[in-house]
Amino acid sequence: MKKILLAAIFLLNASISYAGTITYDQAQTNSDFTRTWLNSTFDRVYNEVNGNLTSANLSSNAVASDDIATHANPLVRENELIGEMVYSGLTIATSANLATTIIAGTAYVTNDGDATMHRVVTADTARTFTASRDTWVYLNYVGAFSYTEVANGAAAPATPLNSIAIATVVTDGDNITSVTDRRQTTPTNLRIYNDYIQGCVISRDISSNQIVTLGNGEIEFGSSVTAGRRRNATTTNVNFAATGRGGLDTGSQAANTFYYVWALADDDNSTAYEGIASLSSTDATGVTGERLIGWAYSATASVISADSVGSYKGVGSNAPNVVYRQSNTDITNTSATFVNMPVFDDVRFYSSGRPVAITICLPLERNDAGSAGAAVQLAVDSINLISRDVGMGATDEPIPFTLNYIGKFAPGTHTAAVQWRTLSGGTIASESASKSGARTITIIEH
């Protein structure tokens, strides 16, 4: 009873701290300090503490993260939903000497010990860097910078605990010669769809037989290493004459070979992506977190076929996967059985497993008085899919001919061929260059 009485007296005397919420009628004389008055005061304190406490009752910084249950802790929730990132600032400029400033900024950094993410705000921070070193700059969750120095060109050091990378500062004897931005400026965990691709059209470079161009666009990476959205505002190239990022993952370009084009997060820029090509359709060598976005066919050891290159139409891609081949040469045929039409006998394409439409357009004509008709056939992987007969008019009178096929092919590489034959002897022709326009085959995966 004495302890309860002392607690009550303490609460009553603490009226200044609780004045915003808890009030009581202070006894004016000893006769007013009655049992009824004491019970009434206890009731008032009980009601206020259990239902009416407000921020006016709390001192600044009174509630720490450790006092909040994990499932309700906003620092834990932000780490799970957003991930570490730099919101603003924290850039570093080169300098004509070794001194520069880390610009003020705001970042979100995780305390690895309890998986809570902290909002860190820094002021402009001056720093004089060591000569002839690569200095990796980090920021931890309490707002302190750290600096790890390695030899120029040395491998990246391990990121310290509770920290994020900000930049790599390269110096020579008396200058800051370059700064590589290591900031993650997009929320790494906010949008992990694993299927978002916008743009990123694949094409062969018009000036080089060994370069595949990735058009500008956005890609969502789902890897735990490179999670988050990356965007290129300009095109980027994959050079099949080079090795590593921006080239082939291993080896050198081979003839009659399909290659797979991957996008991967640019490790020198937190907002961009780059490309790499591989023989593998499941995993490029030497990189992590890559995403398959396209394919190309290498006709020879130094030529990527201009018509056999396209986008991977797996989940999420909006870029076209189209193969188009054209020929303008005059050709004739006297075979009564199907034979491959020159130039259209090895049209290579890649299917992601989605519906494919194939359209053949060509002019046909009787080349002499003995031929009354012709037939055209489409074969894929040596399997005849569709054929059509066509009657002929007078000699040298071209007839426009089309053949359409829609179907699905197993995911992977395929070869299409256009075949033709005479129906009743004689000679048939497709003299497209001089008569009725080009012969074409178009393959579109939807």
VOPAGU-2260 file (C-alpha; in pm, 1 decimal, decimal comma):
REM VOPAGU-2260
SITE   aa  ch    i         X         Y         Z
SITE  MET   A    0       0,0       0,0       0,0
SITE  LYS   A    1     288,5     233,3      72,1
SITE  LYS   A    2     429,8     166,1    -278,3
SITE  ILE   A    3      95,5     246,4    -439,2
SITE  LEU   A    4      60,5     562,1    -236,2
SITE  LEU   A    5     411,7     674,2    -328,1
SITE  ALA   A    6     340,9     607,8    -697,3
SITE  ALA   A    7      24,2     811,3    -676,2
SITE  ILE   A    8     202,2    1098,9    -507,4
SITE  PHE   A    9     474,2    1083,1    -775,4
SITE  LEU   A   10     217,9    1101,3   -1053,9
SITE  LEU   A   11      38,6    1386,3    -887,8
SITE  ASN   A   12     359,0    1579,8    -837,6
SITE  ALA   A   13     448,5    1519,0   -1201,5
SITE  SER   A   14     162,4    1732,5   -1313,6
SITE  ILE   A   15     388,7    1954,4   -1523,9
SITE  SER   A   16     491,1    1658,1   -1750,6
SITE  TYR   A   17     132,0    1541,2   -1798,4
SITE  ALA   A   18     -40,5    1876,3   -1795,8
SITE  GLY   A   19    -148,6    1836,7   -2157,4
SITE  THR   A   20    -363,5    1532,4   -2076,6
SITE  ILE   A   21    -384,0    1438,6   -1706,8
SITE  THR   A   22    -537,1    1682,1   -1458,2
SITE  TYR   A   23    -654,9    1650,4   -1100,5
SITE  ASP   A   24    -794,4    1861,2    -818,3
SITE  GLN   A   25    -506,8    1925,5    -585,2
SITE  ALA   A   26    -595,6    1901,5    -212,1
SITE  GLN   A   27    -595,3    2242,6     -54,2
SITE  THR   A   28    -583,7    2124,8     304,6
SITE  ASN   A   29    -513,1    1807,5     491,1
SITE  SER   A   30    -884,3    1751,6     532,9
SITE  ASP   A   31    -925,9    1737,8     151,9
SITE  PHE   A   32    -677,8    1447,1     122,6
SITE  THR   A   33    -944,5    1182,3     167,6
SITE  ARG   A   34    -987,9     824,6      47,1
SITE  THR   A   35   -1253,2     939,3    -200,5
SITE  TRP   A   36   -1023,0    1205,3    -343,3
SITE  LEU   A   37    -735,2     952,3    -374,5
SITE  ASN   A   38    -952,0     693,1    -554,5
SITE  SER   A   39   -1083,3     957,7    -791,4
SITE  THR   A   40    -730,1    1065,6    -876,5
SITE  PHE   A   41    -620,5     704,8    -939,7
SITE  ASP   A   42    -920,0     656,3   -1170,9
SITE  ARG   A   43    -828,8     966,4   -1366,0
SITE  VAL   A   44    -465,7     857,8   -1407,3
SITE  TYR   A   45    -577,2     505,9   -1508,5
SITE  ASN   A   46    -815,4     636,3   -1774,0
SITE  GLU   A   47    -564,8     878,2   -1921,2
SITE  VAL   A   48    -272,6     634,1   -1939,2
SITE  ASN   A   49    -482,9     356,1   -2091,1
SITE  GLY   A   50    -666,5     550,5   -2353,9
SITE  ASN   A   51    -570,8     914,1   -2396,1
SITE  LEU   A   52    -192,7     942,9   -2415,6
SITE  THR   A   53     -78,6    1165,8   -2704,8
SITE  SER   A   54     252,6    1288,2   -2839,5
SITE  ALA   A   55     229,1    1569,3   -2582,3
SITE  ASN   A   56     300,5    1303,8   -2317,9
SITE  LEU   A   57     626,2    1188,1   -2484,4
SITE  SER   A   58     966,9    1351,1   -2480,4
SITE  SER   A   59    1149,9    1384,8   -2810,6
SITE  ASN   A   60    1325,4    1061,2   -2915,6
SITE  ALA   A   61    1147,5     875,4   -2634,9
SITE  VAL   A   62    1048,8     576,2   -2851,5
SITE  ALA   A   63    1344,9     393,8   -3005,9
SITE  SER   A   64    1330,9     134,7   -3283,3
SITE  ASP   A   65    1420,4    -138,4   -3035,8
SITE  ASP   A   66    1099,5     -61,4   -2843,1
SITE  ILE   A   67     875,9    -138,8   -3143,9
SITE  ALA   A   68     764,4    -493,6   -3229,0
SITE  THR   A   69     938,2    -627,1   -3542,0
SITE  HIS   A   70     617,3    -670,3   -3742,0
SITE  ALA   A   71     521,7    -307,4   -3676,4
SITE  ASN   A   72     866,7    -148,8   -3695,9
SITE  PRO   A   73     877,2      92,3   -3991,5
SITE  LEU   A   74    1256,7      60,0   -4017,1
SITE  VAL   A   75    1222,6    -314,2   -4076,8
SITE  ARG   A   76     932,3    -266,1   -4316,3
SITE  GLU   A   77    1118,6      -7,7   -4524,9
SITE  ASN   A   78    1417,9    -238,4   -4552,2
SITE  GLU   A   79    1195,5    -518,7   -4682,0
SITE  LEU   A   80     990,2    -309,5   -4922,0
SITE  ILE   A   81    1231,6     -44,0   -5046,0
SITE  GLY   A   82    1588,6    -156,2   -4988,1
SITE  GLU   A   83    1905,1      47,9   -4960,0
SITE  MET   A   84    1935,7     346,2   -5191,1
SITE  VAL   A   85    2054,1     702,4   -5227,9
SITE  TYR   A   86    1759,3     940,0   -5247,3
SITE  SER   A   87    1951,2    1257,4   -5328,8
SITE  GLY   A   88    2298,8    1408,2   -5339,9
SITE  LEU   A   89    2614,9    1226,8   -5226,1
SITE  THR   A   90    2794,8    1296,9   -5552,5
SITE  ILE   A   91    3170,7    1352,6   -5578,6
SITE  ALA   A   92    3342,0    1562,1   -5845,4
SITE  THR   A   93    3689,0    1525,6   -5991,8
SITE  SER   A   94    3945,8    1785,6   -5890,2
SITE  ALA   A   95    4267,0    1946,3   -6011,9
SITE  ASN   A   96    4413,0    1846,0   -5677,6
SITE  LEU   A   97    4344,4    1573,1   -5421,5
SITE  ALA   A   98    4076,3    1766,3   -5230,6
SITE  THR   A   99    3705,7    1758,4   -5310,6
SITE  THR   A  100    3365,9    1755,9   -5140,4
SITE  ILE   A  101    3104,8    1484,2   -5097,7
SITE  ILE   A  102    2786,6    1676,7   -5165,8
SITE  ALA   A  103    2516,9    1673,1   -4896,9
SITE  GLY   A  104    2251,5    1411,0   -4946,1
SITE  THR   A  105    1998,0    1166,0   -4814,0
SITE  ALA   A  106    2028,7     788,1   -4820,1
SITE  TYR   A  107    1861,7     480,2   -4675,3
SITE  VAL   A  108    2110,6     239,6   -4520,2
SITE  THR   A  109    2048,6     -89,5   -4340,7
SITE  ASN   A  110    2181,2    -183,9   -3999,7
SITE  ASP   A  111    2280,3    -540,9   -4080,9
SITE  GLY   A  112    2261,5    -639,1   -3716,6
SITE  ASP   A  113    1883,6    -606,7   -3685,7
SITE  ALA   A  114    1774,5    -561,1   -4050,6
SITE  THR   A  115    1643,6    -209,2   -3987,2
SITE  MET   A  116    1690,9      60,5   -4247,7
SITE  HIS   A  117    1776,7     412,2   -4138,6
SITE  ARG   A  118    1726,8     743,7   -4311,4
SITE  VAL   A  119    2066,7     912,1   -4318,1
SITE  VAL   A  120    2110,4    1282,3   -4391,8
SITE  THR   A  121    2462,1    1419,0   -4444,1
SITE  ALA   A  122    2604,3    1766,9   -4486,9
SITE  ASP   A  123    2871,4    1867,1   -4738,0
SITE  THR   A  124    3180,3    1669,2   -4636,5
SITE  ALA   A  125    3530,3    1775,6   -4740,2
SITE  ARG   A  126    3786,7    1506,6   -4808,8
SITE  THR   A  127    4147,2    1501,4   -4923,8
SITE  PHE   A  128    4219,4    1169,5   -5095,8
SITE  THR   A  129    4545,9     979,2   -5096,2
SITE  ALA   A  130    4759,4    1009,5   -5409,2
SITE  SER   A  131    4783,3     721,9   -5659,6
SITE  ARG   A  132    4505,0     516,3   -5510,2
SITE  ASP   A  133    4156,1     391,6   -5587,6
SITE  THR   A  134    3949,9     494,8   -5286,0
SITE  TRP   A  135    3613,5     330,3   -5231,5
SITE  VAL   A  136    3376,6     560,3   -5043,5
SITE  TYR   A  137    3105,3     414,0   -4820,8
SITE  LEU   A  138    2828,8     552,9   -4598,2
SITE  ASN   A  139    2693,8     367,7   -4294,9
SITE  TYR   A  140    2354,7     377,5   -4126,8
SITE  VAL   A  141    2457,6     629,2   -3861,8
SITE  GLY   A  142    2577,0     878,4   -4124,5
SITE  ALA   A  143    2953,3     820,3   -4110,1
SITE  PHE   A  144    3167,6     793,0   -4422,5
SITE  SER   A  145    3444,0     535,0   -4451,8
SITE  TYR   A  146    3721,1     506,3   -4708,1
SITE  THR   A  147    3896,7     190,7   -4830,5
SITE  GLU   A  148    4212,6     251,8   -5033,5
SITE  VAL   A  149    4350,0       0,2   -5284,8
SITE  ALA   A  150    4611,3      15,6   -5559,3
SITE  ASN   A  151    4503,5     176,9   -5885,0
SITE  GLY   A  152    4315,9     -79,7   -6089,9
SITE  ALA   A  153    4288,9    -333,3   -5806,8
SITE  ALA   A  154    3977,6    -543,6   -5751,6
SITE  ALA   A  155    3686,5    -400,2   -5556,6
SITE  PRO   A  156    3716,0    -450,1   -5179,2
SITE  ALA   A  157    3436,0    -595,7   -4970,4
SITE  THR   A  158    3170,7    -344,1   -4866,2
SITE  PRO   A  159    3188,7    -280,7   -4490,7
SITE  LEU   A  160    2904,0    -398,1   -4271,0
SITE  ASN   A  161    2612,8    -159,5   -4223,6
SITE  SER   A  162    2724,8      46,0   -4526,7
SITE  ILE   A  163    2650,2     120,6   -4888,6
SITE  ALA   A  164    2894,3     212,7   -5166,3
SITE  ILE   A  165    2890,7     575,2   -5280,4
SITE  ALA   A  166    3176,0     605,6   -5529,7
SITE  THR   A  167    3523,3     499,6   -5636,8
SITE  VAL   A  168    3765,8     793,8   -5647,2
SITE  VAL   A  169    4077,9     746,9   -5861,7
SITE  THR   A  170    4383,7     963,4   -5804,9
SITE  ASP   A  171    4723,9    1002,9   -5964,3
SITE  GLY   A  172    5014,6    1180,1   -5799,3
SITE  ASP   A  173    4831,6    1507,2   -5742,6
SITE  ASN   A  174    4482,0    1497,3   -5899,4
SITE  ILE   A  175    4146,9    1327,4   -5870,9
SITE  THR   A  176    4137,4    1190,7   -6224,6
SITE  SER   A  177    3801,5    1012,1   -6224,5
SITE  VAL   A  178    3505,4     923,7   -6006,0
SITE  THR   A  179    3288,1     617,7   -6067,4
SITE  ASP   A  180    2937,4     659,6   -5931,5
SITE  ARG   A  181    2841,4     358,4   -5716,2
SITE  ARG   A  182    2514,9     499,4   -5581,0
SITE  GLN   A  183    2201,2     288,6   -5603,8
SITE  THR   A  184    1950,8     560,8   -5688,7
SITE  THR   A  185    1640,9     345,8   -5744,9
SITE  PRO   A  186    1468,8     141,8   -5472,7
SITE  THR   A  187    1621,8    -203,5   -5505,7
SITE  ASN   A  188    1325,0    -396,0   -5366,0
SITE  LEU   A  189    1031,3    -175,4   -5453,8
SITE  ARG   A  190     951,1    -333,4   -5792,2
SITE  ILE   A  191    1076,3    -686,7   -5841,6
SITE  TYR   A  192     843,4    -816,2   -6110,9
SITE  ASN   A  193    1100,3   -1031,2   -6294,9
SITE  ASP   A  194     907,9    -967,8   -6616,4
SITE  TYR   A  195     910,5    -597,0   -6694,5
SITE  ILE   A  196    1081,7    -502,9   -7023,3
SITE  GLN   A  197     994,3    -188,2   -7214,5
SITE  GLY   A  198    1166,4    -111,9   -7544,2
SITE  CYS   A  199    1514,4    -270,3   -7567,2
SITE  VAL   A  200    1468,5    -362,3   -7935,7
SITE  ILE   A  201    1741,1    -595,0   -8068,5
SITE  SER   A  202    1892,8    -530,3   -8411,8
SITE  ARG   A  203    2215,1    -580,3   -8597,4
SITE  ASP   A  204    2427,0    -271,0   -8633,8
SITE  ILE   A  205    2406,4    -132,8   -8987,8
SITE  SER   A  206    2777,7     -50,5   -9002,0
SITE  SER   A  207    2928,3    -365,2   -8851,0
SITE  ASN   A  208    2856,7    -733,4   -8914,2
SITE  GLN   A  209    2969,5    -820,3   -8561,4
SITE  ILE   A  210    2770,7    -575,6   -8349,2
SITE  VAL   A  211    2421,7    -625,0   -8207,0
SITE  THR   A  212    2249,4    -308,5   -8086,6
SITE  LEU   A  213    2020,9    -296,7   -7783,5
SITE  GLY   A  214    1773,4     -13,3   -7819,9
SITE  ASN   A  215    1704,4     221,9   -7532,3
SITE  GLY   A  216    1442,5     114,7   -7280,5
SITE  GLU   A  217    1379,7     -16,8   -6929,8
SITE  ILE   A  218    1436,5    -358,9   -6776,0
SITE  GLU   A  219    1329,0    -493,6   -6437,8
SITE  PHE   A  220    1594,5    -717,0   -6285,0
SITE  GLY   A  221    1475,9    -969,7   -6026,9
SITE  SER   A  222    1810,8   -1091,4   -5896,0
SITE  SER   A  223    1888,8   -1026,3   -5532,0
SITE  VAL   A  224    2218,3    -883,2   -5656,2
SITE  THR   A  225    2082,6    -644,5   -5917,3
SITE  ALA   A  226    1718,0    -608,0   -5816,3
SITE  GLY   A  227    1543,1    -299,9   -5940,8
SITE  ARG   A  228    1465,9    -110,1   -6256,2
SITE  ARG   A  229    1742,1      -4,3   -6494,8
SITE  ARG   A  230    1702,8     230,4   -6790,7
SITE  ASN   A  231    1917,1     326,3   -7090,0
SITE  ALA   A  232    1835,7     655,5   -7256,3
SITE  THR   A  233    2058,4     565,5   -7554,2
SITE  THR   A  234    2147,5     245,8   -7738,7
SITE  THR   A  235    2419,2      11,8   -7620,5
SITE  ASN   A  236    2618,7    -240,8   -7823,6
SITE  VAL   A  237    2729,7    -601,5   -7791,6
SITE  ASN   A  238    3043,6    -649,5   -8000,8
SITE  PHE   A  239    3093,0   -1014,8   -8097,9
SITE  ALA   A  240    3459,6    -943,6   -8168,4
SITE  ALA   A  241    3518,0    -858,9   -7798,9
SITE  THR   A  242    3501,9   -1063,8   -7480,1
SITE  GLY   A  243    3331,6    -986,3   -7149,0
SITE  ARG   A  244    3072,5    -719,7   -7076,4
SITE  GLY   A  245    2970,0    -562,4   -7404,0
SITE  GLY   A  246    3087,6    -867,6   -7600,9
SITE  LEU   A  247    3082,7   -1248,0   -7588,3
SITE  ASP   A  248    3098,6   -1397,3   -7241,2
SITE  THR   A  249    3367,1   -1649,3   -7349,2
SITE  GLY   A  250    3541,7   -1765,8   -7664,5
SITE  SER   A  251    3513,1   -1617,1   -8010,8
SITE  GLN   A  252    3236,0   -1594,4   -8267,3
SITE  ALA   A  253    3164,2   -1919,7   -8451,8
SITE  ALA   A  254    2986,3   -1993,7   -8780,0
SITE  ASN   A  255    2634,4   -2141,3   -8807,0
SITE  THR   A  256    2565,5   -2067,8   -8441,3
SITE  PHE   A  257    2282,2   -1917,8   -8240,5
SITE  TYR   A  258    2383,7   -1672,3   -7968,1
SITE  TYR   A  259    2172,9   -1537,9   -7682,7
SITE  VAL   A  260    2178,2   -1171,5   -7586,3
SITE  TRP   A  261    2153,5   -1084,4   -7218,1
SITE  ALA   A  262    2105,5    -756,8   -7033,4
SITE  LEU   A  263    2280,8    -702,1   -6702,2
SITE  ALA   A  264    2306,9    -416,0   -6458,8
SITE  ASP   A  265    2595,3    -182,7   -6534,3
SITE  ASP   A  266    2826,6    -209,2   -6233,6
SITE  ASP   A  267    2971,4     135,9   -6309,3
SITE  ASN   A  268    2633,9     308,1   -6306,4
SITE  SER   A  269    2343,9     243,4   -6073,3
SITE  THR   A  270    2077,9     339,5   -6328,4
SITE  ALA   A  271    2191,5     178,6   -6656,2
SITE  TYR   A  272    2224,9    -166,9   -6806,8
SITE  GLU   A  273    2463,2    -320,0   -7060,0
SITE  GLY   A  274    2469,1    -633,8   -7274,6
SITE  ILE   A  275    2658,4    -959,5   -7311,3
SITE  ALA   A  276    2617,3   -1250,0   -7557,5
SITE  SER   A  277    2647,1   -1620,5   -7481,0
SITE  LEU   A  278    2608,1   -1964,4   -7633,5
SITE  SER   A  279    2392,5   -2046,9   -7331,4
SITE  SER   A  280    2021,4   -1963,9   -7317,5
SITE  THR   A  281    2011,1   -2025,2   -6941,9
SITE  ASP   A  282    2311,9   -1848,4   -6790,1
SITE  ALA   A  283    2581,7   -1615,7   -6923,1
SITE  THR   A  284    2933,1   -1684,5   -6795,3
SITE  GLY   A  285    3111,1   -1447,4   -6558,6
SITE  VAL   A  286    2815,3   -1227,1   -6463,7
SITE  THR   A  287    2528,1   -1238,7   -6214,5
SITE  GLY   A  288    2169,6   -1119,6   -6223,7
SITE  GLU   A  289    2152,6   -1118,0   -6605,2
SITE  ARG   A  290    1825,9   -1135,7   -6798,1
SITE  LEU   A  291    1771,9   -1291,9   -7141,2
SITE  ILE   A  292    1633,1   -1033,2   -7383,8
SITE  GLY   A  293    1728,6   -1143,1   -7736,4
SITE  TRP   A  294    1910,1   -1369,6   -7980,5
SITE  ALA   A  295    2121,9   -1356,3   -8296,4
SITE  TYR   A  296    2240,7   -1603,8   -8557,8
SITE  SER   A  297    2603,6   -1604,7   -8665,8
SITE  ALA   A  298    2620,6   -1710,0   -9031,7
SITE  THR   A  299    3000,6   -1710,6   -9037,7
SITE  ALA   A  300    3277,0   -1650,9   -8785,6
SITE  SER   A  301    3262,3   -1278,9   -8861,7
SITE  VAL   A  302    2902,7   -1210,7   -8974,2
SITE  ILE   A  303    2580,6   -1188,0   -8774,1
SITE  SER   A  304    2289,9   -1240,0   -9013,3
SITE  ALA   A  305    2104,8    -913,0   -9056,6
SITE  ASP   A  306    1769,2   -1090,7   -9090,2
SITE  SER   A  307    1820,1   -1345,7   -8810,5
SITE  VAL   A  308    1820,7   -1137,6   -8494,6
SITE  GLY   A  309    1536,2   -1058,5   -8258,6
SITE  SER   A  310    1400,7   -1014,1   -7909,2
SITE  TYR   A  311    1323,7   -1291,3   -7664,3
SITE  LYS   A  312     945,8   -1286,1   -7628,4
SITE  GLY   A  313     928,8   -1443,5   -7286,4
SITE  VAL   A  314     716,3   -1291,8   -7013,2
SITE  GLY   A  315     728,8    -913,6   -7010,8
SITE  SER   A  316     894,3    -816,5   -7338,9
SITE  ASN   A  317     718,4    -573,3   -7570,5
SITE  ALA   A  318     997,3    -567,8   -7831,3
SITE  PRO   A  319     934,7    -743,7   -8165,5
SITE  ASN   A  320    1078,9   -1082,3   -8254,5
SITE  VAL   A  321    1075,8   -1061,3   -8634,7
SITE  VAL   A  322    1283,0   -1236,8   -8901,1
SITE  TYR   A  323    1259,8   -1096,7   -9254,5
SITE  ARG   A  324    1446,1   -1216,6   -9560,0
SITE  GLN   A  325    1424,7   -1074,3   -9910,1
SITE  SER   A  326    1565,0   -1178,5  -10247,1
SITE  ASN   A  327    1553,2   -1008,2  -10586,7
SITE  THR   A  328    1736,9   -1261,3  -10803,1
SITE  ASP   A  329    1568,2   -1437,5  -11095,3
SITE  ILE   A  330    1524,6   -1811,0  -11036,3
SITE  THR   A  331    1368,0   -2100,3  -11228,6
SITE  ASN   A  332    1267,7   -2457,8  -11144,8
SITE  THR   A  333    1185,7   -2769,7  -11349,5
SITE  SER   A  334    1161,9   -3021,8  -11062,1
SITE  ALA   A  335     841,6   -3222,3  -11030,1
SITE  THR   A  336     923,0   -3282,2  -10659,7
SITE  PHE   A  337     966,9   -3018,3  -10391,5
SITE  VAL   A  338    1310,2   -2857,3  -10378,0
SITE  ASN   A  339    1434,7   -2570,5  -10162,2
SITE  MET   A  340    1395,8   -2226,2  -10310,0
SITE  PRO   A  341    1739,7   -2060,3  -10323,6
SITE  VAL   A  342    1810,7   -1806,3  -10046,2
SITE  PHE   A  343    1499,1   -1917,7   -9855,7
SITE  ASP   A  344    1632,1   -2259,8   -9758,5
SITE  ASP   A  345    1791,4   -2170,8   -9421,4
SITE  VAL   A  346    1592,6   -1895,0   -9255,2
SITE  ARG   A  347    1684,1   -1916,9   -8886,5
SITE  PHE   A  348    1458,8   -1798,4   -8606,4
SITE  TYR   A  349    1415,1   -1836,4   -8230,4
SITE  SER   A  350    1084,2   -1915,6   -8063,0
SITE  SER   A  351     998,0   -1829,7   -7702,3
SITE  GLY   A  352     701,9   -2069,8   -7720,4
SITE  ARG   A  353     445,7   -1807,1   -7819,4
SITE  PRO   A  354     235,7   -1813,0   -8141,3
SITE  VAL   A  355     431,8   -1753,3   -8461,8
SITE  ALA   A  356     298,5   -1620,5   -8793,7
SITE  ILE   A  357     494,4   -1699,6   -9113,1
SITE  THR   A  358     409,5   -1523,3   -9438,4
SITE  ILE   A  359     562,0   -1603,9   -9778,6
SITE  CYS   A  360     514,2   -1356,6  -10064,0
SITE  LEU   A  361     653,1   -1414,9  -10414,4
SITE  PRO   A  362     565,4   -1373,8  -10784,4
SITE  LEU   A  363     528,6   -1696,1  -10985,6
SITE  GLU   A  364     502,0   -1733,5  -11361,0
SITE  ARG   A  365     504,4   -1990,9  -11642,7
SITE  ASN   A  366     846,0   -1976,4  -11804,7
SITE  ASP   A  367     756,0   -2184,0  -12113,0
SITE  ALA   A  368     452,0   -2329,5  -12285,2
SITE  GLY   A  369     485,5   -2667,1  -12113,9
SITE  SER   A  370     415,3   -2563,1  -11756,2
SITE  ALA   A  371      57,8   -2527,9  -11636,2
SITE  GLY   A  372     102,1   -2481,0  -11260,7
SITE  ALA   A  373     323,1   -2477,1  -10951,4
SITE  ALA   A  374     311,0   -2559,8  -10580,6
SITE  VAL   A  375     481,4   -2384,5  -10287,3
SITE  GLN   A  376     546,0   -2539,7   -9947,9
SITE  LEU   A  377     669,7   -2421,5   -9607,0
SITE  ALA   A  378     890,1   -2651,5   -9401,2
SITE  VAL   A  379    1021,6   -2586,2   -9051,3
SITE  ASP   A  380    1295,3   -2810,8   -8912,7
SITE  SER   A  381    1246,5   -3034,7   -9220,5
SITE  ILE   A  382     878,4   -3090,0   -9137,1
SITE  ASN   A  383     635,1   -2986,7   -9410,8
SITE  LEU   A  384     370,5   -2762,5   -9255,6
SITE  ILE   A  385     158,3   -2619,2   -9534,9
SITE  SER   A  386     152,2   -2617,5   -9917,0
SITE  ARG   A  387     -57,9   -2454,9  -10186,7
SITE  ASP   A  388    -106,4   -2513,5  -10556,9
SITE  VAL   A  389    -135,3   -2228,4  -10803,4
SITE  GLY   A  390    -241,2   -2234,0  -11167,5
SITE  MET   A  391     -40,2   -2043,7  -11425,9
SITE  GLY   A  392    -154,5   -1804,2  -11691,6
SITE  ALA   A  393      23,1   -1720,8  -12011,3
SITE  THR   A  394     399,0   -1749,8  -12035,9
SITE  ASP   A  395     583,3   -1464,4  -11865,1
SITE  GLU   A  396     267,7   -1340,8  -11690,5
SITE  PRO   A  397     354,0   -1321,8  -11316,2
SITE  ILE   A  398      97,6   -1423,7  -11057,3
SITE  PRO   A  399     130,5   -1276,6  -10702,7
SITE  PHE   A  400     140,6   -1562,1  -10455,0
SITE  THR   A  401     112,9   -1570,5  -10074,5
SITE  LEU   A  402     126,9   -1851,5   -9823,8
SITE  ASN   A  403      37,0   -1796,6   -9456,3
SITE  TYR   A  404      93,3   -2018,4   -9156,4
SITE  ILE   A  405      19,8   -1960,5   -8785,4
SITE  GLY   A  406     133,2   -2206,6   -8522,9
SITE  LYS   A  407     343,6   -2261,8   -8213,0
SITE  PHE   A  408     694,4   -2397,9   -8193,9
SITE  ALA   A  409     881,8   -2533,4   -7897,4
SITE  PRO   A  410    1105,0   -2276,6   -7723,4
SITE  GLY   A  411    1442,6   -2279,3   -7893,3
SITE  THR   A  412    1608,0   -2247,7   -8233,3
SITE  HIS   A  413    1442,1   -2338,1   -8565,8
SITE  THR   A  414    1514,0   -2336,0   -8939,4
SITE  ALA   A  415    1250,2   -2249,8   -9198,7
SITE  ALA   A  416    1267,8   -2332,2   -9570,1
SITE  VAL   A  417    1051,7   -2239,3   -9867,8
SITE  GLN   A  418    1016,2   -2519,6  -10125,7
SITE  TRP   A  419     857,9   -2529,6  -10472,8
SITE  ARG   A  420     783,4   -2764,8  -10767,0
SITE  THR   A  421     610,5   -2779,2  -11105,4
SITE  LEU   A  422     271,9   -2944,4  -11135,2
SITE  SER   A  423     285,3   -3057,3  -11497,3
SITE  GLY   A  424     636,7   -3033,6  -11630,2
SITE  GLY   A  425     807,5   -2747,1  -11803,1
SITE  THR   A  426     970,5   -2454,6  -11628,8
SITE  ILE   A  427     833,8   -2219,5  -11362,4
SITE  ALA   A  428    1003,9   -1900,2  -11257,1
SITE  SER   A  429    1007,6   -1629,8  -10993,7
SITE  GLU   A  430    1166,0   -1339,9  -11177,0
SITE  SER   A  431    1113,5   -1089,4  -10898,5
SITE  ALA   A  432    1385,5    -842,7  -10983,0
SITE  SER   A  433    1254,9    -760,2  -11328,2
SITE  LYS   A  434     885,8    -842,8  -11297,6
SITE  SER   A  435     684,1    -807,0  -10980,5
SITE  GLY   A  436     897,0    -710,8  -10684,0
SITE  ALA   A  437    1092,5    -899,8  -10423,7
SITE  ARG   A  438    1037,4   -1247,6  -10283,5
SITE  THR   A  439    1000,4   -1227,6   -9905,2
SITE  ILE   A  440     948,9   -1443,3   -9601,1
SITE  THR   A  441     844,7   -1284,2   -9272,8
SITE  ILE   A  442     839,2   -1465,8   -8937,0
SITE  ILE   A  443     674,9   -1285,6   -8643,9
SITE  GLU   A  444     644,9   -1421,3   -8290,7
SITE  HIS   A  445     351,0   -1259,3   -8113,8
